[in-house]
Amino acid sequence: MGKLRQLLRRKNRETEGKPPRQRLRYIAILPSLITLMNGVSGFIAISYTSRAASFERPLNNRFGLTFFAMAGYMVFLAMVADMLDGRVARLSKSTTSFGGQLDSLSDAISFGVAPAFLMLKVMELKVRSLSFPSLFLQGLVLKTVGLCAVMYVCSTIIRLARFNVENEEDESAHMQFSGLPSPAAAGVIVSLVVFQQDFLPKFLSRYERLYAWVDGAIYWILPFATVGAAVLMVTRVRYPHMVNVYFKGKKPFSSFIWASVAILFAVWNLQLASVLGFCGYAVWGSLRAWVLHSRQKRQKEETEVPHPVVPT
């Protein structure tokens, strides 16, 4: 009994001065439901991806959608929910720490696990259909693809954790992202899969050589695009918030024209527009950072070089 009392006294002394934990009593219903739709869409994408290896027939016979294509579209739906939940929370003035944590957990599923698993299964089916000189070489390729998927998932989780630590609730602070945003990184992977699964069979199947070349090129690009997106997420490369920078507030009339053209192009062909949009956004941000770094380095060298003294 004496030892038990000493332990209780020591615990009481350790907990003295610490604020009591607050119990969560109220949450914002509508933003939280939209955020949950984000996570549920990611889970459904994982479910469709896992079923793709077992069912060779299309998911929808009328539109010819495969399970891989439908999984990609579910990730796109998660992106829409991710854009809406924060906007709804700010409009209703119901932003909470709970909503931020819930959003990050949903993003980890929809933009971390789901795209990586989708890329992994697409590549596995392709690799197993090819003939290799030995089973060792085939297993090595499969392990390399799996390593790319693991690297992407880890980078997404690190990116989201860093965002939670550095995030500010002020809307003016949401003009740029430090590193490639996780929805955009997921869009790079998913857009390539949707393009390969839903666009090529419909528009290029009549051109056998071109179809085979583009289809094979996408399989080669997918693992490298996954690694590239993973690296860009954990870097400090600045990416603009497209909605807040280019669509919010009053803009020149030319911006309205370009936005209208982009929307019409997406309506005309969503698959092609998503590939050009997501991949172009990722590459443009890295090239922009490289140009700015080179310009700053050149200016610094010019200021440090002493000018020759002309004798009088």
C-alpha positions in Angstrom: 0.0 0.0 0.0 2.9 2.4 0.8 4.4 1.9 -2.6 1.0 2.4 -4.3 0.5 5.7 -2.4 3.9 6.9 -3.4 3.2 6.1 -7.1 -0.1 8.0 -6.9 1.5 11.0 -5.3 4.3 11.0 -7.9 1.7 10.9 -10.7 -0.3 13.7 -9.2 2.9 15.8 -8.9 3.7 15.1 -12.6 0.2 16.1 -13.8 0.2 19.3 -11.7 0.4 22.4 -13.9 -0.8 20.6 -17.1 -4.0 21.9 -18.6 -6.8 19.3 -18.5 -7.7 17.7 -21.8 -10.8 19.2 -23.4 -13.5 16.8 -24.6 -14.8 17.4 -28.1 -18.4 18.5 -27.7 -19.4 20.2 -31.0 -18.4 19.7 -34.7 -19.4 21.3 -37.9 -21.8 18.8 -39.5 -21.8 19.8 -43.2 -18.0 20.3 -43.7 -17.3 17.1 -41.8 -19.8 15.1 -44.0 -18.1 16.5 -47.2 -14.7 15.5 -45.8 -15.9 12.0 -45.0 -17.1 11.8 -48.6 -13.5 12.5 -49.6 -12.3 9.5 -47.5 -15.1 7.2 -48.6 -14.4 8.0 -52.3 -10.8 7.0 -51.7 -11.9 3.7 -50.1 -14.2 2.9 -53.0 -11.3 3.7 -55.4 -9.2 1.1 -53.5 -12.0 -1.4 -53.7 -12.4 -1.0 -57.4 -8.7 -1.3 -57.9 -8.6 -4.6 -56.0 -11.4 -6.0 -58.0 -9.8 -5.1 -61.4 -7.6 -8.2 -61.3 -10.5 -10.6 -60.8 -13.0 -9.1 -63.3 -11.9 -8.7 -66.9 -15.2 -7.4 -68.1 -16.0 -3.7 -67.9 -17.6 -2.3 -64.8 -20.2 -0.5 -67.0 -21.0 -2.2 -70.3 -22.8 0.9 -71.7 -19.9 3.3 -71.2 -17.1 0.6 -71.2 -15.6 1.7 -68.0 -13.0 -0.6 -66.4 -12.5 -1.0 -62.7 -9.2 0.9 -63.0 -10.9 3.8 -64.8 -13.7 3.9 -62.2 -11.1 3.9 -59.4 -9.5 6.9 -61.0 -12.8 8.8 -61.3 -13.5 8.1 -57.6 -10.2 9.8 -56.7 -11.3 12.8 -58.9 -14.6 12.8 -56.9 -12.5 12.9 -53.7 -10.7 16.0 -55.1 -14.0 17.8 -55.6 -15.0 17.0 -52.0 -11.6 18.2 -50.8 -12.1 21.5 -52.5 -15.6 22.0 -51.1 -15.1 21.1 -47.4 -12.7 23.8 -46.6 -14.6 26.4 -48.6 -17.9 25.4 -46.9 -16.2 25.6 -43.4 -14.9 29.0 -44.1 -18.1 30.4 -45.5 -20.1 29.0 -42.5 -17.3 30.2 -40.1 -17.0 26.7 -38.7 -13.3 26.0 -39.2 -12.0 23.8 -36.3 -8.9 21.8 -35.5 -11.1 18.6 -35.7 -12.0 19.4 -39.3 -8.3 19.9 -40.2 -7.3 16.6 -38.7 -10.2 14.8 -40.4 -9.3 16.3 -43.7 -5.7 15.1 -43.5 -6.8 11.6 -42.6 -9.1 11.5 -45.5 -6.5 12.9 -47.8 -4.0 10.2 -46.7 -6.5 7.6 -48.0 -7.7 9.3 -51.1 -4.5 11.0 -52.3 -1.9 8.7 -50.7 -3.0 5.0 -50.5 -5.5 5.0 -53.4 -3.3 6.4 -56.2 -0.3 4.3 -55.0 -2.4 1.1 -54.9 -3.9 1.9 -58.3 -0.5 2.4 -59.9 0.8 -0.8 -58.2 -2.0 -3.0 -59.5 -1.9 -1.5 -63.0 1.8 -2.2 -63.3 1.5 -5.7 -61.7 -1.0 -6.8 -64.3 1.2 -5.4 -67.1 4.4 -7.0 -65.7 2.8 -10.4 -65.2 1.6 -10.4 -68.8 5.1 -9.8 -70.2 7.7 -12.6 -70.8 10.9 -12.3 -68.8 14.1 -14.3 -69.2 13.8 -15.4 -65.6 11.4 -15.2 -62.7 14.1 -13.3 -60.7 14.0 -10.4 -63.2 10.2 -10.3 -63.1 10.2 -10.3 -59.3 12.8 -7.6 -59.3 10.7 -5.4 -61.5 7.6 -6.0 -59.3 9.6 -5.1 -56.1 10.8 -1.9 -57.7 7.3 -0.9 -58.6 6.2 -1.7 -55.1 9.0 0.4 -53.7 7.8 3.3 -55.8 4.3 2.9 -54.4 5.6 2.8 -50.8 7.8 5.9 -51.4 4.7 7.8 -52.6 2.6 6.8 -49.6 5.3 7.8 -47.2 5.8 11.2 -48.9 2.1 11.9 -48.9 1.9 11.2 -45.1 4.9 13.4 -44.5 3.5 16.2 -46.7 0.2 16.2 -44.8 1.8 16.1 -41.4 4.0 19.1 -42.4 1.0 20.9 -43.7 -0.9 20.4 -40.4 2.1 21.9 -38.4 2.6 24.9 -40.7 -1.0 25.6 -41.7 -2.6 28.9 -40.8 -6.3 29.5 -40.7 -6.0 32.9 -42.3 -7.2 32.8 -45.9 -4.5 35.2 -47.1 -1.9 32.6 -46.1 -3.4 30.1 -48.6 -2.0 31.6 -51.7 0.9 29.2 -52.2 1.8 25.6 -51.2 5.2 24.5 -50.0 5.7 21.5 -52.1 3.4 19.8 -54.5 -0.1 19.5 -53.0 -1.2 15.9 -52.4 -4.3 16.2 -54.6 -2.2 17.4 -57.5 0.3 14.6 -56.9 -2.5 12.1 -56.9 -3.9 13.7 -60.1 -0.6 13.1 -61.9 -0.9 9.3 -61.3 -4.6 9.0 -61.6 -4.9 11.1 -64.8 -2.4 8.8 -66.6 -4.3 5.7 -65.6 -7.6 7.2 -66.6 -6.1 8.4 -69.9 -4.7 4.9 -70.6 -7.9 3.0 -69.5 -10.7 5.3 -70.8 -9.3 7.5 -73.6 -6.9 5.3 -75.6 -9.3 2.4 -76.3 -12.0 4.7 -77.5 -10.0 7.1 -79.7 -6.8 5.3 -80.7 -7.8 1.7 -81.0 -8.2 2.1 -84.8 -4.6 3.1 -85.1 -2.9 0.0 -83.8 0.7 1.2 -84.0 0.0 4.6 -82.3 -2.2 2.9 -79.7 0.5 0.3 -78.8 3.2 3.0 -78.6 1.2 5.4 -76.4 0.0 2.5 -74.2 3.5 1.2 -73.7 4.8 4.7 -73.0 2.3 5.2 -70.2 3.4 2.0 -68.5 7.0 3.2 -68.6 6.1 6.7 -67.4 3.9 5.6 -64.4 6.6 4.5 -61.9 8.8 7.5 -62.7 5.9 9.9 -62.4 5.0 8.4 -59.1 8.5 8.9 -57.7 8.7 12.4 -59.2 5.4 13.4 -57.5 6.6 11.9 -54.2 9.8 13.9 -54.3 8.0 17.1 -55.3 5.6 16.8 -52.3 8.3 16.9 -49.7 10.4 19.6 -51.3 10.0 23.4 -50.6 9.1 24.2 -54.2 6.4 26.8 -54.2 3.2 26.0 -56.1 0.4 28.6 -56.4 -3.1 27.9 -55.1 -5.0 27.9 -58.4 -8.4 28.9 -57.1 -7.2 31.7 -54.7 -4.6 33.1 -57.1 -6.4 32.9 -60.5 -10.1 32.7 -59.8 -10.8 34.6 -56.6 -11.4 38.4 -56.7 -11.4 40.7 -59.7 -9.2 39.6 -62.6 -8.5 40.9 -66.1 -10.8 40.0 -68.9 -8.1 37.9 -70.5 -8.1 35.6 -67.4 -11.9 35.1 -67.9 -11.2 34.0 -71.5 -8.4 31.6 -70.5 -10.6 30.1 -67.8 -13.5 29.6 -70.2 -11.2 27.9 -72.7 -9.9 25.6 -70.0 -13.4 24.7 -68.8 -14.6 24.0 -72.3 -11.6 21.9 -73.0 -12.2 19.8 -69.9 -15.9 19.3 -70.9 -14.8 18.3 -74.4 -12.3 15.7 -73.2 -11.8 15.3 -69.4 -9.2 12.5 -69.7 -6.8 14.5 -71.9 -7.4 17.8 -70.0 -6.6 16.1 -66.7 -3.3 14.7 -68.0 -2.2 18.0 -69.4 -3.5 19.9 -66.3 -2.0 17.8 -63.5 1.3 16.9 -65.2 1.7 20.4 -66.5 1.1 21.9 -63.0 3.7 19.6 -61.5 6.3 20.2 -64.1 5.6 24.0 -64.4 6.1 24.5 -60.7 9.5 22.7 -60.6 10.7 24.6 -63.8 9.5 27.9 -62.3 11.4 27.2 -59.1 14.5 26.3 -61.1 14.3 29.5 -63.2 13.8 31.7 -60.1 16.7 30.0 -58.3 19.0 30.4 -61.3 18.0 34.1 -61.6 18.7 34.8 -58.0 22.0 33.0 -58.1 23.0 35.1 -61.1 22.0 38.3 -59.5 23.9 37.4 -56.3 27.1 36.6 -58.3 26.8 39.9 -60.1 26.5 41.8 -56.9 29.5 40.0 -55.3 31.9 40.5 -58.2 33.9 43.7 -57.5 34.0 46.2 -60.2 37.5 47.0 -61.6 38.9 50.3 -60.4 39.8 52.6 -63.3 43.0 54.6 -62.5 42.7 58.3 -62.8 
